[in-house]
Amino acid sequence: MSICLNGQAAAAQISATIESLPGPEREVLLRHTLNPEGPSVAAISRERGILYSRMLEQERHARKRIAETCRTPVVQAVARAAEQLTTGVLRIPRLLQLIPALKCGVGGIPLWRILVRTTLHLWEQGGWIAPRPIEQAAADCAGAIAALMDEHGIAPLYVVADDLPDRLAGEDAGRWLVYCGFTVRAGYVVAPPRTLADKAARYLAVTGVPCHFDEIYQHIGHGKSRDWVRTAMWRDPRLMKADVRTWGLTAWGLDPYTSVADLVHAQLDAEGGAMPLSELVAVITARSDVHRTSVYDAAARPPFTVVGGTLTRLPTVAAKRKEPR
């Protein structure tokens, strides 16, 4: 729903005021005051050969004339509507959707920009508008969201949504979170990582299940060697190997990764110290993400031995494992 106001009449009044300004005042207003990417007052004063202090005075006078025009009923109605709607951070396209009158232009400059830069107590930057500096609003929002993050640096989007400024929802909410330095993935808001381990922890936390190292590396490697990434993950207590190929979060309470030889020992213990090799291979490969050749390779090395297709331990090792603790 949009608010019906006479933007054409408001723009016409401001345009008439601008046209009535002396040349230097009109120039500094159009090139500097109403143009955030335009030259500075000092640059314009040098171009025109006018003292800097005199140019500043002319700029202030031009602002005053525009402010007087903005107090007329037609322009004031548009300005008040903009201030009433912009109680928090708002995307400028959304504001223009709500108040189409603000789209009206004066010499190619939209009415909303003229009001923001001369009259309204509003700030605009990066496509956003708010009743305070945009960077301050972003910093405050980021601080509030950071308090909602878990130890891995993520928070559900529906939880974060309650702390976002008014009138921010859907795509606008996602854009604002990105502007504040976050990313949004799979229904979670993800804090900006500081380390490779942070990246890995956040990726796993959002995914929710152990992931193959290759998958993790594809998402977080970005110019780092595989060994570099793997070492960073090994050193972080939040991360652990779930099995020979996959990684998970320590907080998930997964069984710690053991070597293939340890898996063989455990299975032999469960079977009383002897087991057909083919059966052992089938059991281990069914329970763990281990290739059958790795099991055969481990079984072929001491302290194991295969006799007639049955796997046992070498006598000295078997005797030691039977000793009471």
N, C-alpha and C positions, 0 to 999 in steps of 0.2 A: 504494500500500500504506500502511495506517495502523497506528499503534502503539496497542495495546489497553492502556489504563490506567483506573483507577477515578476518573474525574473527579468523579462524583457524591459519592463519599466524601470526596475532597479538598475539594470545595466545601462540603460539610456541615461539615467541621472548621473551615474558615475562617469560615463563617457563624456557627458557635457562638462562635468567638472574638470576632467583631465584636459579636454580641449581648451578650456579657459586658462590653464596654467601657462605662465611664461615659458619660453623654450627650454632654458636650463632646468627648471623645476620639472617640466614634463619629461625631459630626457632622463633625469636621474630617477624619476619615479618608475618609468617604463623599463629602463635598462637595468636598474639595480634593485629598487624596492620590491617590485613585482616580479622580478626574474631571479630566482635563487641561484641560477648558474651564470648570471650576468657579471659584468665587471664591477669592481669595487668603486666606492665613491672617490677614492684617491685616484684611481685610473681615469675616471671620467673627468675629474678636475684637471688632470694633466692634459688630457686630450683637448679640452676646451680652453686651457690657459686661465682657469679660474682658481683662486686660492681654495685650498682644501676646506678651511673653516667656512668660507662663503658657500661652498657646495654643500657642506653638511647642513648649513642653515636653510638652504633652498630645499633640501630633501625633507627636513623637518616641517617646513611650511607646506610642502606638497602633501605630506602625510596628514597634516592638520586639516587641509581642505577636504581630503577624501573622508576623514573621520566625521567632519561636519555633514557631508552629504549622506553618510551612513546613518545619521541620526534622523533622517527624514522617514516618515511612516512606511513608505514602500520598501526601502532598503532595510530598515530596521526589522521589519517583519521577517525577511529572509534570514538576516543575521541571527535573530533570536531563535528561529527554528533550527538553524544549524547548531547553535550552542546547546539547545535543549536535547537534541538527539545525540550529540557527541559527549556523553557522560563518561565514556571510557574510550578505549582504543577502537577505532573504526576504520575499515578500508575506505579510501576515498571513492572508489566506484560504488560501494554500498551506500555511502552518504548521498551521492548523486542520484542513485536509484530512489532513495527516499525523498529527496528534495530536488526534483528536476530543474527547478529555477536556478540552482547553483551552476548549471552547465552553461548558462548564457555567458557570452563573451564580450569583452571590451577590447577591441584592437587585438584579437587573438589570445587574450588572457582571460581564463575562465573567472566567473564571478566569485567562486569559492576561494580562489587564490588571492584575489584582491581583498576580500574580507579577512582572510586569515592573516595576511601580511600587513594589514593596516588597522584593523578594528577589533577583530575577535580575539579573545583570550584562548586561542587554540594554536597548536603546533602541528606542522606537517613535515613528514620525511619518509622517503622510501615507499610512497603510496599509502601511508597511514596518516591518520589525523587523531589528535587527542587533546584533552584540556591541560596537558603538561608536556614537557619535552619527550619526544618519542623514545630516545635512548634511556631516559629515566624510567619511563613506563616499561620498557623491555627489561631493564635490569631488575626492577621490582618484581615483575612477573616471573623472571627466571629464578629469582631467589625463593619465591613462594613455591614454584614447581619443584625446585631442588629439594625442598623439605619433604616432598611426597615420594621421592625416589627411594627404592630399596638399595641394598648393599651393592647390587650389580649395576645401578644407574638407570633403572627403568621404572615406569609407573603406568598403570592402565589409563588409557585415554579418557575413559568415562570418569575416572577420579580427578584427573587434571582438569577436565572440562568445567568442573564446579568452581575452579579458581581462576578461570579466564575472565577477561573484562566482559561487560554486558554487550549484547548484540553480536558476539563472536560465536559462530557455529559452523559446522560443515567445513567447506573448503577454506573459509576465512580463518577458522580456528587453526587449521593445519598450517596455513601461510604465516600466521602470527607466531606459532611455535617455532617454525623454521627461522623466522626473523630473530627470535630470541636465542637462537643457537641450538635448538633441539632438532631431532628428526622424529618422524612418525612412521612406525612400521608394524604391521600386523596387529593394530589395535593398541599399541604401546607408544608412549612418549619416551624417547631415548636421549639421555644426557650426552653432551659432547665428550668423547673419550680423551684422556690425556696420554694413555700408553697403549701399546699393542695388546697387553693383557686386558685392559679395559674394553677394547674393541671385541676381543674374544668373549669376555664375560657377558657383555651386552648382547652379542649375537646369540649366544647359547640361551641366555635368559629369555629372550623374545621367542626363540624357536621352541624352547620347552622340552627338548629331548636331546640325547647325545648326538653329536654330529661327527661325520668323518672329517679327519684333519684337512683333506683336500677341499672340502666344502668351506670350512672355516677360513682356510688360507685364501681361497678365491674371493672372499668378502672382505678380508682385513689385510691381506698381504701388501698390495699396492706399492711395489718397488722394493720390498724387503725380501731377503732370501728365505727359503723354507726353513732352513736351520735357525735363522734369526728368530722367526716367528715361533717355532717349536720351543726354542730355549726360553723365550719370554713367557710362554704358557707354562712350561715346567716350573718356573720360578715363582709363579703366583699361586698362593694357597687357595684362592677361590676356584681354581681349575684343577681337574684331575683326568687321567686317562680312564675311560670307561672300559675299554678293552684294547686289543693290539692296534686297532685302527681309529677308534672314535674317542672323543673327548666330551666331558660333561662338567657340571658344576658340583663342587664339593657339598654345597648346601642340599643337593638332591639326595644325599645319603647313599650313593651308589657303592657297591662292593669295589674295593680298590683293585686296580688292574694287577694281574699277576702274569708272569712269563708263561710260555707254553710248557716249559719244564715243570713249573709249579702246578699247572693244571694236570699234567700227567701224574705227578706225585699224589695229588689229591684224589684222583680217580683210582689209582692203585690202592691207596689207603682205604678207600670206600669198598674196594673189592677184596680186601684181605691180602694185598700184595702181589696178586697175579691176575692177568686178564688177557683174553685174546686181543691181539693188537688191532685187528680190523674192527672189533667191537668198540675198543677204546677210542679209536679215531672217529667212529660214527657218533659216539656220545659227546666227545669234546667239541667236534665241529657243529653239532646240533645245538649245544648250549652256549657257545662262544663264537665271536666273529673271528675265527681262526681257520686258515686254509689247511686242508688235509695234509698237504706236503710238509707244512710246518710241524704238524704233529708227528709225522713219520720221521722227520729230521731230528726232532727232540728225542724220540724213542730210540733212535739209532746211536745216541751218544751216551757215554757214562753219565750218571750211574745206572743207566738202564741196560737191559740186555734182552734179546728176543731168542727164545728157544722153542722150536717147533710151532712158531706162530703165536706163542704166548709171551706176553711182556711181563718181565719181573725186574727186580733190582739185583745188581751185583751183590754177592753174599755179604761183603763187608758193610755195604751201605744198608742192606736190609737188617742186619744185626743191630746196627747203630740206631735205626729208627724204632726198633722194638724195645730199646733200653728205657726204663722208667725215667720220667723227668725229675 
